[in-house]
Amino acid sequence: MSEVAAEPVPMPAKRRGAQLIMLALAVLIVLGAYANVGLALDGTIPAGMLTYGLGLGGLVLAAYLVLAKFAPWADPLILPLVTLINGLGLVMIYRLEADMDGASAANQLMWTALGVVMFAVTLIVLRDHRMLQRLTYTAGAVGLVLLAIPALLPGSLSEVQGAKIWIRIGGFSIQPGEFAKLALVVFFAGYLVAKRDVLALAGRRLLFIDLPRARDLGPVLVTWGMSLLVLVFEKDLGTSLLLFGTFIAMLYIATQRTSWVLIGILLFVGGAFVAGQLFDHVAARFNVWLDPSNPIYYGNAPVCLTDPPTDPMCSKSFQIMQGLFGFGAGGILGTGLGQGHPDKIPLSFSDFIFSATGEELGLTGLMALLMLYALVVERGLRTAIAARDPFSKLLAGGLAFILAWQVFIIVGGVTNLIPLTGLVTPFMSQGGSALLANWILIALLVRMSDAARRPPPQAIQNEGMTQVFQR
């Protein structure tokens, strides 16, 4: 019986065909957008359209073949959705390449290729995701080391745009925090599976909420302290909020206790407030958030008057205001691909690519884009519900949540709903570290989806016998 379960079971031909059609449709939409940009900019279809189309199509086909071979029962929607989002990111970077230095569609296509390679390698090497549970504390140690390295390096090797989140050596740079989040989600899942019965015990009751026992607050306090250290020493509000929010969400999934969520919110808000009172760079971010149009900073710092401003903190305010102007210029339907002025938005190819997209595709286009992200998250949560063991449920739920949470943090930042952070839009912003890490995240979801959706051996045998009798 175990030998039968270990053998790859092919997905029904109709499902494979439907997935291939959806992948082809995603590539065609991307090529249509690519042609639209060229026609808007130069009046002609881009000369490199065939190269980009063949490149993206070849990558998608390779990913499909690996998935069909090593995860045949995986959710058929995840790969087409991610392909479409990644492809639209390539189109926007190509559009920005003409107006801004630093944007390069060719480099982004190369990173996409490496991301697909990492996706394939993860599926081929990780045949059973449950083995990750045995690496719970190893994953936690690796995640902490990856988070700590930039903080320990001198600013010349780690600081970009005021945040110490990089490792830069010569012309090579990497953001280890992107990979740390995956390792820490694995650690959170393994730890909470082992401790969830203890963490679910109730202590005193306050109003309508059952508070946890005081002795069980240790893991939350440790994670909270770690997130504040990231906020203070690496000046990275985004990663701090991402990690602590993910842990609290996974803790809620494991215990089903609302009190953990409330305690987590109070801890983070209180810690951020205290950090804002003690550390200038934290206070500056909150000042920009509260009044980006007229930021007056700590001490005797002047009001931002230059355009563009030279002071780093004034620059943050300038970025937000230009992004908001871009949203306003786009309106409901947008100016059209290639017909806006995203060059006026600083870092529109990385931190503010969502603002640039909003200017040219409008509110309608942004709603469609957010719906694509929501569908990926929904398929991840569906995988968590269908998973057959607690570790898989927590890991799938944590990975789906961290993707949704990251989108919320970056969209909330550029729309000034929350303070601006250093996170990037998944699969769209230019950069290699985030793209590679997110493709690995998708591979993990696909692997767990395959395990959750794969029929038991007896069901497969019965289905085969039914088909024989029908013939």
N, C-alpha and C positions, 0 to 999 in steps of 0.2 A: 504493500500500500504506500509506504514512504517513497519507494522508487517511482511509482506512478505520479505522486504529488510533485516530485522534484522535476519531472520532465516538462519542458515548455508545452503549454497547451495553446494552440493557435486560436486567435480571435475569429469569430464568424466572418466570412468574406464580406457580408454586407457592411459590417462595422468598419472593417479595414478600408473598404471602398469609400464609405462616407467620410472617414477621417482624411483620406487622400484628397477627396474633392474639396473639403474645407481648407486644407493646406493650400491647394491650388488657388482657391478663391482669395485667401489671405495674400498670397504673392501677387495676384492680379490687382487687388486693391492698392497694394504698395506701388506697383508699377504705374498704375493710373495716377496716383498722387505724384509720383516722380515725374511723369510726363507733364502734369499740370504745372509743376514748379518751373520746369524748363520753358514751357510755353509762356508763362507769365513773365519770366525774367528776360528771355531772349527771343521769344516768338517762335522757337523751334523746339523739337523734341531733343532732349539731351543726348549728346553723342555717346555717353557712357551708359545709357539706359540698358542696352543689351548686356553689357558686362555685369552691371549691378543685378539685373534680373536673373541672369544665369548663375551668378554667385549666390544670391539669396535662395534661388530655387534649388541649387545643388546642395546647399547646407540643409535646407528643409527636408529634401529627399533623403539625405544621409541620416538625419535625425529620425525620420519616419521608419527607415529600414532597421535601424538599431532598436527602436521602440517595438516594431513588429516582431523582431527576433527575441528580444530579451524581456519585454514587458507587454506581451500581446493583449492582456486583458485590462490594460490601463485605461483611464478615462480618455475617450477619443477627442474631447474638446480642449483639453489643457494645452497641448502643443500648438494647434491652430491659433488659439487666442494669444498665446505668448508670441508666436511668429508675427501676428498682425501688429501687436504693440511694438515689438522690436523693429519691425519694418517701418512703421510710421516714425519711430525715432530716427532711423537712418535717413528718411526723407526730410525731416526737419533739420537735421544736421547738414545735409546737402544744401538745403535752402539757405541756411545761415552761413555756410562756407563762403558764399559769394559776397557777404557783407561784413564778416567779422574774421579777424585773425584768431587762430586757435581752434576753429571748427574744422574738422576733416572727416568727410564721409568715408573716405578710403580707410583711414585708421579705425573708424568705428565698425566698418564691415570686417576688418581683420579681427577686432576684438569679439565681434559676433561669432566669427568662425571659431575662435578659441573657446568661446562660451559653449557652442554646440559640441565641440570636442570634449569639454569637461562634462557636459550633459551625457554624452555617449559613454565616456569612461566611467562615470558614476554608475550608470545602469549596468555596464558590463562587469565591473568589479564588485559592486554591492548587490549580490544576488538575493540576499535576505537582510532587510533593513533592521531586523530585530537584533542582529549582532552588535548594533550601535549601543544597545542597552548595557552591554558588558564593558563599554568604554566610557561610562557615565563620568567618572571622576577624571579620567584622562582628558575627555573633551572639555570639562570645566577648567582644568589646568591650562590647556592649550588656549582656550578662549581668553582667560585672564592674562596670559603672557602676550597674546596678540594685542590686547587692549593696552597693556602697560608699555610696550616698546616705544611708541611715539612720545609718550610722556617723559621717558627717561633719556631720549635723544636730545641733543641741542636743537634750538629752533631752526638753525640753518639747514638741518636735515629732516625736519618734521613739520615745520609750520608753513601753512598756506592759507591766505585770507584770514589770518588771525587765529586759526584752529590748528592745534598740534595733533594731527590725525594721520600723517603721512610718514612713509619711509622713503627718502629721496637720496639716491646714490648715483652721481653722474647724471646720465640722461634717463635712468630708470626710476620709476616711482610706483609705489603700491600703497593701498589703504588697508592695513591689516584688520581694522575694525569691521570691514564688510564680511570677512571670513570668521571673525570672532563671534558674530551674531549667530552663525550657523552652529558653531561648536557649543555656544552657551545654550541654545535651544535644545540641543541633544542632552546637555547636562541637566537642564531644568526638567525635561521629560523623564529622564532616568531617576532623578532625585525625587520628584513628586510622586512617581509610581511607588517608590519604596516607602515614602513617608506620608502618603495622602490620608491613610486612616488616622494617623496621629494629628495631622493638621486639620482634619475635619471635625475633631472633637470640639464641643462648645464649652465655653466658660460662662461668664456672667451674661445676663440678658439686659440690654439697655434699650428702653423703649420697645421697638419691634425687631431689634437685631440681636442675634446671638453672637456675642463677641468671642473670638478665639481665646484660648488660655494664654496667659502671659508667657509661659515657658515655651510656647510654640512660635513666638514672634521672632526668634533668632534668624531663620533664613531670610525673612522679609527685611529685617534690619541690616543684615549683611549685604543683601542685594541693593538696598537703598543707599548704604554707605558707599558701595562700589560705584553706583551711578553718580553720586555727588562728587566723588573723586574724579571721575571722567569729566564732569561739568566744570570743576574748578581748575584742575591741572592741565587738561587738554583743551579747555575752552570750547567744548563740543556739546552744546545743548541737545542736538538731534540724537546722537548715539545714547546719551544719558537717558533721555525720555523714551527712546526706542527699547532699550534693554529692560528698564524697570517696568514699563507698561506691558511688555511681553511676559515678564515673569508673573505679574499680578494677574494677567489674563489666563495664563496657564494654571496658576494656583486656583483661580475660580473654576476652570474647567475640571480640575482634579477634585475639588472639595464641594463645589456647588454652593459656596457660602458667600453671600453678598458682602458680609462684613470685611472680608479680605480686600475687596475692591475699594470700599470706603476708606479703610485704613491706608491702603496704598496711595489713594488720591491725597489724603491729608498729609501723609509723610512727604510725598514729592512736592506738593505745593508749599508746605512749611519749609522744607529744605531749600527749595529754590528761592523762597523769600529771604531766608537768612543769608544764603550765598549772595543774593543781590545787594544786601546791606553791607557785606564784608568785602566783596570783590568787585573791582571797577568794571571788568569786562562783562560780568554777568549783569550788573546794573545797566550798562550801556545798551545791551540787547533789549532789556525790558523798557528802557526809555524810548528806543526806536519803535518798539511795538505800540506803546501808548500814544505816541505822537510822531509818526514818521514824517509829517510835512514840516515840522519845525522842531527838530531835536536839539535840546539843550542838555549837554552831558554833565557828568560829574565834575566837581571841583570848578576850576576856572576855564574849562574847555570852551571854545567859542561855538557860536551857532554856525551850522554848515551853510556857507554862502557861495562857495565856488561851484562851478558846473562843468565837468564832474568834480566832486569834492576830492581833496587829496587826503584828508584825515580818514583812517580806516573805518572808524565808527560812523562818520558822516556818510561814507560810501555805502554802508548797509542801508541807511535811510534812503539814499538816492536810488539804490537798486529796487527797494520795495515800491517807491513812488513811480518809477518808470514802469515797473511791472503792472501796477494798478492802472496806469494810463494806457498800457497795452490792452488790458482787459476791456477798458472803456472804449477804446478805438475799435475793438473787434465786435462789440455789440452782440446781437443774437446770432447772426449768420457768419460773422467774420469778414475780413477784407478779402479773403481768398488766398490760397497758397501762392507765395511769391509776390504778393501785392501789398504786404504790410511793411512796417518799419521796425522789425525786431532788433536791428542793429543799435537802436537807441536803448535797449534793455541790457544792462551789464550782465555778463555770464549767461546769456540767453541759450547757449548750447549746453550748459550744465545745470547749475542750480535753478535757473529761471526758464528752462525749456518749456515748462507748463504755461508760463505767461506768454511766451512767444507763440505757442500753439493756440492759446486762447485768442490772441490778436488776429490770427489768420484763419482759424476755423470757427471762432465765435463761441458763444455759450452752448450752441447746439453740438458743435464738434467736441467740446470739453465734456459734455454730458455723455456723448457716445464713448469717448475715451475712458471715462470713469466707469461706464457700464462694462467695458472690456475687463478692466481691473476687478470689478465686482464679480464678474462671472468666474474669473480665475480663482478668486477667494472662495466663492460659493462651491466650486468643484473641490477645492481643498477641504472645506468644512464637510462637504458630503463624504469625502474620503475618510475623514475623522469619525463620522457617524457610523460608516460601514465597516471600519476596522474591527478586527476580531480580538485584539488584546489591548490592555490599558496603555502600554507604552506607545503603540502605534496611534491610538486615539490622541494622546497628548502631543506626540511629535507632529502629526499632521495638523492638528488644531493650532499648535504653536507656530508652525511654518506659515500656515494660511493667515494667521493673525498678524505675524510680523510683516508680511507683505502689505496687508490692508493698513496696518498702523503706520508703516513708512509712507504710503501714499497719502494718508491723512496728514501726517506731520509736514510733508513738503508742500502739499496743496494748502494746508492751513497757514503755513509760513508765508508763501508768496501772495496769498490773499489777505494777509495781516489778521487772520483769525486768531493765530497764536504767534508767539515770538518766532522770528526767522531762525532756522537751523541750518546746519551744514549738510543735510542729507540731499540726495539726488533722486530724481524720478526714476523708479525701476524700469529697466529695459529701454529707456528713452534718452536719458542724459548721456553726454559723451564721457567716456572713461572706461578703463578696463576692469578695475577691481570690483566695482558694483555689478557690472555685467556678468563677469565670471561667477561671482558668488550667487547671483540671482538665478543663473542657469543651473547651478548645482542645486539650489533650493527647489527648482522645478523638477529636476531629476529625482530628488528625494520624494516629492509628492507623487510623481508618476510611479515610482517603485512601490510606494505604499498603496496607491490606487490599484495597481495590478494585483497585489496580494489581497486587497479587500474585495475586489470584483471577481477574482478567479473562482469558478465553481469548485465545490469539493470533487474529488476524483470519482465518487460514486455517481454524482449528478452528471458528470461528463460522460461516464460510461452509459448511463441510462439514456442520455440525449443521443449518443451515437447509435444505440440499439433502436431507439424510436425512429431515427432517420432511415435505418436499414429496413425496418418494417414498412415505413411509408413508401419506400421505393418499390 
